[in-house]
Amino acid sequence: MTDGVGKLYKQKPPGWQSSCPVEMRAARKTSVWRATKARRSLNSEGAQNHMRIKALTPILVLLGMLGLVGCGQGAISYGSSWAVVHKASNAGAITSLTIPATGTGNLIVVGLMFNGGTYATSVSDDAGNAYVSADAKAYVGEYSTEMWYAVNSKPGATVVTPTFADSPTHVEITVWEVSGISTSAPDITNTSSGNVTLNNTPGPAVITAQAGDFIVSILFAVDATISGMSTGNEFTNDFTTNGNGWAHITSNSIPAGTHQASWFTSTPQGVYCASTVAFRPAQ
């Protein structure tokens, strides 16, 4: 039997007296002592718990007002909402992309599609932002997709430039600038490749760990032309640059779970490769 904080009693506590007749003590003293001690322990713990709850109440009320805690939430909520600030896209025999001047403290996502069987070695801009690969590199034949990103952006960047190990003859670049994103590494990434199908060519799915992620998905349909998202899909197709797919999740309050972009193609042909990256919202 414990005293409520882990101390074990093997004997009667000090001051305890039995009101039972001597001839009945052997049969009753153990059960009576346990019941009495249980009441004492419950009373003591109840008082302590009441004080703890009383002390925490103002804090819980404040967090509730800020939207940081709630009832019945099955997933972690970071309490902040992202927003797309700027986006830009271009394709062809290009070496860089001109974008609207970046702001301060934002996420910059760079989606790349290219040929030549090569890979990107770096991405840079004219404001000195530090880009890293999201490790979402997909390949099909000589064609590739990659995603790079920079967090906590410096202001004033207007040109984004990828560098490749070899020299592709065709490059496509799309950039999203997004506010309200965590400076930590991406939540999850995924890649896929396969054959373009009629009406519904899905990109790689991701399973997010918390609500409200910002998700970008790109799909390089080598020989087919994408006209938009499949009916009912939860992504917004930002561009159809060169007939390919460049999309982000539409809502900034999506639940945790599986999310997958899917594009519409009326004349399916050829192969594709695709990349998806999910970023956590800021806390």
C-alpha positions as a Markdown table, in Angstrom:
| # | Residue | x | y | z |
|---|---|---|---|---|
| 1 | Met | 0.0 | 0.0 | 0.0 |
| 2 | Thr | 1.4 | 3.4 | -0.9 |
| 3 | Asp | 0.9 | 6.9 | 0.6 |
| 4 | Gly | -0.1 | 8.5 | -2.7 |
| 5 | Val | 3.5 | 9.5 | -3.7 |
| 6 | Gly | 5.0 | 6.0 | -4.1 |
| 7 | Lys | 6.0 | 5.3 | -0.4 |
| 8 | Leu | 5.2 | 1.7 | 0.6 |
| 9 | Tyr | 3.6 | 1.1 | 4.1 |
| 10 | Lys | 4.1 | -2.4 | 5.4 |
| 11 | Gln | 2.8 | -1.5 | 8.9 |
| 12 | Lys | 0.0 | 0.7 | 10.3 |
| 13 | Pro | 0.7 | 4.4 | 10.0 |
| 14 | Pro | 1.6 | 6.3 | 13.2 |
| 15 | Gly | -1.4 | 7.3 | 15.3 |
| 16 | Trp | -3.7 | 4.7 | 13.8 |
| 17 | Gln | -6.0 | 2.9 | 16.4 |
| 18 | Ser | -8.4 | 0.1 | 15.8 |
| 19 | Ser | -11.9 | 0.4 | 17.2 |
| 20 | Cys | -12.5 | -3.3 | 16.7 |
| 21 | Pro | -12.7 | -5.8 | 19.6 |
| 22 | Val | -9.5 | -7.7 | 20.2 |
| 23 | Glu | -11.0 | -11.0 | 19.1 |
| 24 | Met | -12.0 | -9.5 | 15.7 |
| 25 | Arg | -8.8 | -7.6 | 14.9 |
| 26 | Ala | -7.0 | -10.5 | 13.3 |
| 27 | Ala | -9.8 | -10.8 | 10.7 |
| 28 | Arg | -10.6 | -7.1 | 10.2 |
| 29 | Lys | -7.6 | -4.9 | 10.9 |
| 30 | Thr | -6.0 | -5.3 | 7.4 |
| 31 | Ser | -9.2 | -4.3 | 5.5 |
| 32 | Val | -10.1 | -1.4 | 7.8 |
| 33 | Trp | -6.6 | 0.0 | 7.6 |
| 34 | Arg | -6.6 | -0.2 | 3.8 |
| 35 | Ala | -9.9 | 1.5 | 3.5 |
| 36 | Thr | -8.9 | 4.3 | 5.9 |
| 37 | Lys | -5.6 | 4.8 | 4.2 |
| 38 | Ala | -7.2 | 4.8 | 0.7 |
| 39 | Arg | -9.6 | 7.6 | 1.9 |
| 40 | Arg | -6.7 | 9.6 | 3.2 |
| 41 | Ser | -4.7 | 9.1 | 0.0 |
| 42 | Leu | -7.7 | 10.1 | -2.2 |
| 43 | Asn | -8.4 | 13.2 | -0.2 |
| 44 | Ser | -4.8 | 14.3 | -0.4 |
| 45 | Glu | -4.5 | 13.6 | -4.1 |
| 46 | Gly | -7.8 | 15.2 | -4.8 |
| 47 | Ala | -6.8 | 18.4 | -3.1 |
| 48 | Gln | -3.4 | 18.4 | -4.9 |
| 49 | Asn | -5.1 | 17.8 | -8.3 |
| 50 | His | -7.6 | 20.6 | -7.6 |
| 51 | Met | -4.8 | 23.0 | -7.0 |
| 52 | Arg | -3.0 | 21.9 | -10.2 |
| 53 | Ile | -6.1 | 22.3 | -12.3 |
| 54 | Lys | -6.8 | 25.7 | -10.7 |
| 55 | Ala | -3.3 | 26.9 | -11.5 |
| 56 | Leu | -3.4 | 25.7 | -15.1 |
| 57 | Thr | -6.9 | 27.1 | -15.9 |
| 58 | Pro | -5.7 | 30.6 | -16.9 |
| 59 | Ile | -3.0 | 29.1 | -19.1 |
| 60 | Leu | -5.5 | 26.8 | -20.9 |
| 61 | Val | -7.9 | 29.6 | -21.4 |
| 62 | Leu | -5.2 | 31.7 | -23.0 |
| 63 | Leu | -4.0 | 28.9 | -25.3 |
| 64 | Gly | -7.6 | 28.3 | -26.3 |
| 65 | Met | -8.1 | 31.9 | -27.2 |
| 66 | Leu | -4.9 | 31.8 | -29.3 |
| 67 | Gly | -6.2 | 28.7 | -31.1 |
| 68 | Leu | -3.3 | 26.5 | -29.9 |
| 69 | Val | -5.3 | 23.9 | -28.1 |
| 70 | Gly | -8.7 | 22.5 | -28.6 |
| 71 | Cys | -11.0 | 19.6 | -27.8 |
| 72 | Gly | -11.1 | 16.4 | -29.8 |
| 73 | Gln | -8.1 | 17.2 | -32.0 |
| 74 | Gly | -6.7 | 14.0 | -33.4 |
| 75 | Ala | -3.6 | 15.6 | -35.0 |
| 76 | Ile | -1.0 | 18.1 | -34.0 |
| 77 | Ser | -1.9 | 21.6 | -35.1 |
| 78 | Tyr | 0.9 | 24.2 | -35.5 |
| 79 | Gly | -1.5 | 27.1 | -35.0 |
| 80 | Ser | -0.3 | 29.1 | -38.0 |
| 81 | Ser | -1.6 | 29.3 | -41.6 |
| 82 | Trp | 0.6 | 29.6 | -44.7 |
| 83 | Ala | -0.2 | 31.7 | -47.8 |
| 84 | Val | 1.3 | 31.8 | -51.3 |
| 85 | Val | 3.0 | 35.2 | -51.7 |
| 86 | His | 4.3 | 34.9 | -55.3 |
| 87 | Lys | 4.8 | 32.3 | -57.9 |
| 88 | Ala | 6.4 | 32.2 | -61.4 |
| 89 | Ser | 7.2 | 29.7 | -64.1 |
| 90 | Asn | 9.0 | 29.4 | -67.4 |
| 91 | Ala | 10.5 | 26.8 | -69.7 |
| 92 | Gly | 12.7 | 26.3 | -72.7 |
| 93 | Ala | 16.4 | 26.8 | -73.4 |
| 94 | Ile | 16.7 | 28.8 | -70.2 |
| 95 | Thr | 19.3 | 29.0 | -67.4 |
| 96 | Ser | 17.3 | 31.0 | -64.8 |
| 97 | Leu | 13.9 | 32.3 | -63.8 |
| 98 | Thr | 12.9 | 35.9 | -63.1 |
| 99 | Ile | 10.6 | 36.2 | -60.1 |
| 100 | Pro | 8.8 | 38.9 | -58.1 |
| 101 | Ala | 11.2 | 40.3 | -55.4 |
| 102 | Thr | 11.1 | 38.0 | -52.4 |
| 103 | Gly | 10.1 | 39.1 | -48.9 |
| 104 | Thr | 11.7 | 38.4 | -45.6 |
| 105 | Gly | 11.3 | 35.1 | -43.6 |
| 106 | Asn | 9.4 | 33.1 | -46.2 |
| 107 | Leu | 9.8 | 29.7 | -47.8 |
| 108 | Ile | 11.0 | 29.6 | -51.4 |
| 109 | Val | 10.3 | 26.4 | -53.3 |
| 110 | Val | 11.9 | 25.7 | -56.6 |
| 111 | Gly | 10.5 | 22.9 | -58.9 |
| 112 | Leu | 12.8 | 21.7 | -61.7 |
| 113 | Met | 12.1 | 19.6 | -64.8 |
| 114 | Phe | 14.9 | 19.0 | -67.4 |
| 115 | Asn | 16.3 | 16.5 | -69.9 |
| 116 | Gly | 19.8 | 15.3 | -70.6 |
| 117 | Gly | 20.1 | 12.6 | -68.0 |
| 118 | Thr | 21.7 | 15.0 | -65.5 |
| 119 | Tyr | 21.0 | 16.4 | -62.1 |
| 120 | Ala | 21.0 | 19.7 | -60.3 |
| 121 | Thr | 24.1 | 20.4 | -58.2 |
| 122 | Ser | 22.9 | 23.6 | -56.6 |
| 123 | Val | 20.3 | 26.4 | -56.8 |
| 124 | Ser | 21.1 | 30.1 | -56.0 |
| 125 | Asp | 19.5 | 33.5 | -56.3 |
| 126 | Asp | 20.7 | 37.1 | -56.4 |
| 127 | Ala | 19.9 | 37.8 | -52.8 |
| 128 | Gly | 22.1 | 35.1 | -51.4 |
| 129 | Asn | 19.4 | 32.7 | -50.1 |
| 130 | Ala | 20.6 | 29.3 | -49.1 |
| 131 | Tyr | 18.9 | 26.5 | -51.1 |
| 132 | Val | 19.0 | 22.8 | -50.3 |
| 133 | Ser | 17.7 | 19.8 | -52.1 |
| 134 | Ala | 14.4 | 18.4 | -50.8 |
| 135 | Asp | 15.7 | 14.9 | -51.8 |
| 136 | Ala | 12.7 | 14.5 | -54.2 |
| 137 | Lys | 14.5 | 13.5 | -57.4 |
| 138 | Ala | 12.5 | 11.5 | -59.9 |
| 139 | Tyr | 13.8 | 10.0 | -63.2 |
| 140 | Val | 12.4 | 8.4 | -66.3 |
| 141 | Gly | 14.8 | 7.8 | -69.1 |
| 142 | Glu | 16.7 | 11.0 | -69.6 |
| 143 | Tyr | 14.0 | 13.2 | -68.0 |
| 144 | Ser | 14.0 | 14.4 | -64.4 |
| 145 | Thr | 12.2 | 16.3 | -61.7 |
| 146 | Glu | 13.7 | 17.8 | -58.6 |
| 147 | Met | 12.6 | 20.1 | -55.8 |
| 148 | Trp | 14.9 | 22.6 | -53.9 |
| 149 | Tyr | 14.0 | 25.1 | -51.2 |
| 150 | Ala | 15.2 | 27.9 | -49.0 |
| 151 | Val | 13.8 | 28.9 | -45.6 |
| 152 | Asn | 13.7 | 32.2 | -43.8 |
| 153 | Ser | 14.2 | 34.1 | -47.1 |
| 154 | Lys | 16.2 | 37.2 | -47.5 |
| 155 | Pro | 14.4 | 40.1 | -49.2 |
| 156 | Gly | 15.0 | 41.2 | -52.8 |
| 157 | Ala | 15.7 | 38.1 | -54.7 |
| 158 | Thr | 14.5 | 38.5 | -58.3 |
| 159 | Val | 16.5 | 35.7 | -60.3 |
| 160 | Val | 16.7 | 32.0 | -59.4 |
| 161 | Thr | 19.4 | 30.0 | -61.1 |
| 162 | Pro | 19.9 | 26.2 | -61.0 |
| 163 | Thr | 23.2 | 24.7 | -61.8 |
| 164 | Phe | 23.5 | 21.2 | -63.4 |
| 165 | Ala | 26.2 | 18.6 | -63.5 |
| 166 | Asp | 25.9 | 18.5 | -67.3 |
| 167 | Ser | 24.1 | 20.8 | -69.7 |
| 168 | Pro | 20.4 | 20.0 | -70.4 |
| 169 | Thr | 19.0 | 21.4 | -73.6 |
| 170 | His | 15.5 | 21.9 | -72.0 |
| 171 | Val | 14.9 | 23.3 | -68.5 |
| 172 | Glu | 11.6 | 24.2 | -66.8 |
| 173 | Ile | 11.6 | 26.2 | -63.5 |
| 174 | Thr | 8.7 | 27.1 | -61.2 |
| 175 | Val | 9.1 | 29.0 | -58.0 |
| 176 | Trp | 6.6 | 29.5 | -55.1 |
| 177 | Glu | 7.2 | 31.9 | -52.3 |
| 178 | Val | 5.1 | 31.1 | -49.2 |
| 179 | Ser | 4.7 | 32.8 | -45.9 |
| 180 | Gly | 4.0 | 31.0 | -42.5 |
| 181 | Ile | 6.2 | 28.0 | -43.0 |
| 182 | Ser | 8.5 | 26.4 | -40.4 |
| 183 | Thr | 12.3 | 26.7 | -40.9 |
| 184 | Ser | 12.7 | 23.0 | -40.2 |
| 185 | Ala | 13.3 | 20.3 | -42.9 |
| 186 | Pro | 10.3 | 19.2 | -45.0 |
| 187 | Asp | 7.8 | 17.0 | -43.3 |
| 188 | Ile | 7.9 | 14.3 | -46.0 |
| 189 | Thr | 8.9 | 13.8 | -49.6 |
| 190 | Asn | 8.0 | 11.3 | -52.3 |
| 191 | Thr | 8.7 | 10.6 | -56.0 |
| 192 | Ser | 7.1 | 8.4 | -58.7 |
| 193 | Ser | 7.3 | 7.6 | -62.4 |
| 194 | Gly | 5.2 | 5.6 | -64.8 |
| 195 | Asn | 2.9 | 5.9 | -67.8 |
| 196 | Val | 0.5 | 8.8 | -68.4 |
| 197 | Thr | -3.1 | 7.6 | -68.2 |
| 198 | Leu | -6.4 | 9.0 | -69.5 |
| 199 | Asn | -8.0 | 11.7 | -67.4 |
| 200 | Asn | -6.2 | 10.8 | -64.2 |
| 201 | Thr | -2.4 | 10.7 | -63.9 |
| 202 | Pro | -1.6 | 10.7 | -60.2 |
| 203 | Gly | 1.6 | 12.2 | -58.7 |
| 204 | Pro | 3.3 | 10.7 | -55.7 |
| 205 | Ala | 1.3 | 10.7 | -52.5 |
| 206 | Val | 2.5 | 11.9 | -49.2 |
| 207 | Ile | 1.3 | 11.1 | -45.7 |
| 208 | Thr | 1.6 | 14.2 | -43.5 |
| 209 | Ala | 2.1 | 13.9 | -39.7 |
| 210 | Gln | 0.1 | 17.1 | -38.8 |
| 211 | Ala | -2.6 | 19.3 | -40.1 |
| 212 | Gly | -2.0 | 22.4 | -42.3 |
| 213 | Asp | 1.1 | 21.3 | -44.3 |
| 214 | Phe | 2.0 | 23.2 | -47.5 |
| 215 | Ile | 2.4 | 20.6 | -50.2 |
| 216 | Val | 3.9 | 21.1 | -53.7 |
| 217 | Ser | 3.6 | 18.4 | -56.4 |
| 218 | Ile | 5.1 | 18.6 | -59.9 |
| 219 | Leu | 4.7 | 16.1 | -62.8 |
| 220 | Phe | 6.7 | 16.0 | -66.0 |
| 221 | Ala | 4.5 | 14.5 | -68.7 |
| 222 | Val | 7.1 | 14.0 | -71.3 |
| 223 | Asp | 4.9 | 13.5 | -74.4 |
| 224 | Ala | 1.4 | 14.3 | -73.1 |
| 225 | Thr | -0.2 | 17.6 | -72.4 |
| 226 | Ile | -1.8 | 18.4 | -69.0 |
| 227 | Ser | -4.7 | 20.7 | -69.0 |
| 228 | Gly | -5.5 | 20.9 | -65.3 |
| 229 | Met | -6.2 | 18.9 | -62.2 |
| 230 | Ser | -8.4 | 15.8 | -62.2 |
| 231 | Thr | -12.0 | 16.5 | -61.2 |
| 232 | Gly | -12.4 | 16.9 | -57.4 |
| 233 | Asn | -8.7 | 16.9 | -56.7 |
| 234 | Glu | -7.6 | 18.9 | -53.6 |
| 235 | Phe | -4.7 | 20.6 | -55.4 |
| 236 | Thr | -4.6 | 23.8 | -57.4 |
| 237 | Asn | -2.7 | 23.6 | -60.7 |
| 238 | Asp | -0.7 | 26.9 | -60.7 |
| 239 | Phe | 0.8 | 26.5 | -64.2 |
| 240 | Thr | 0.6 | 24.3 | -67.3 |
| 241 | Thr | 4.1 | 25.4 | -68.4 |
| 242 | Asn | 5.0 | 23.3 | -71.4 |
| 243 | Gly | 2.0 | 21.1 | -70.8 |
| 244 | Asn | 3.3 | 19.8 | -67.4 |
| 245 | Gly | 1.8 | 19.9 | -63.9 |
| 246 | Trp | 2.9 | 22.4 | -61.2 |
| 247 | Ala | 0.5 | 22.3 | -58.3 |
| 248 | His | 0.1 | 23.1 | -54.6 |
| 249 | Ile | -2.4 | 21.9 | -52.0 |
| 250 | Thr | -5.4 | 24.3 | -52.1 |
| 251 | Ser | -6.3 | 24.6 | -48.5 |
| 252 | Asn | -4.0 | 25.7 | -45.7 |
| 253 | Ser | -6.0 | 23.7 | -43.1 |
| 254 | Ile | -5.9 | 20.2 | -44.5 |
| 255 | Pro | -6.0 | 17.4 | -42.0 |
| 256 | Ala | -3.1 | 15.1 | -41.4 |
| 257 | Gly | -3.1 | 12.1 | -43.6 |
| 258 | Thr | -2.6 | 11.1 | -47.3 |
| 259 | His | -2.6 | 13.8 | -50.0 |
| 260 | Gln | -2.0 | 13.2 | -53.7 |
| 261 | Ala | -2.2 | 15.5 | -56.7 |
| 262 | Ser | -3.8 | 14.1 | -59.9 |
| 263 | Trp | -3.8 | 15.7 | -63.3 |
| 264 | Phe | -6.2 | 15.5 | -66.3 |
| 265 | Thr | -4.8 | 14.5 | -69.7 |
| 266 | Ser | -7.3 | 14.0 | -72.6 |
| 267 | Thr | -4.8 | 12.2 | -74.9 |
| 268 | Pro | -2.6 | 9.9 | -72.8 |
| 269 | Gln | 0.7 | 8.9 | -74.1 |
| 270 | Gly | 4.3 | 8.4 | -73.0 |
| 271 | Val | 5.9 | 8.4 | -69.6 |
| 272 | Tyr | 6.2 | 10.8 | -66.7 |
| 273 | Cys | 8.2 | 11.4 | -63.5 |
| 274 | Ala | 7.0 | 13.4 | -60.6 |
| 275 | Ser | 8.0 | 14.8 | -57.2 |
| 276 | Thr | 6.0 | 15.9 | -54.1 |
| 277 | Val | 7.2 | 17.7 | -51.0 |
| 278 | Ala | 5.3 | 18.7 | -47.8 |
| 279 | Phe | 6.4 | 21.5 | -45.6 |
| 280 | Arg | 5.3 | 22.1 | -42.0 |
| 281 | Pro | 3.5 | 25.3 | -41.1 |
| 282 | Ala | 5.2 | 27.7 | -38.6 |
| 283 | Gln | 4.5 | 27.2 | -35.0 |
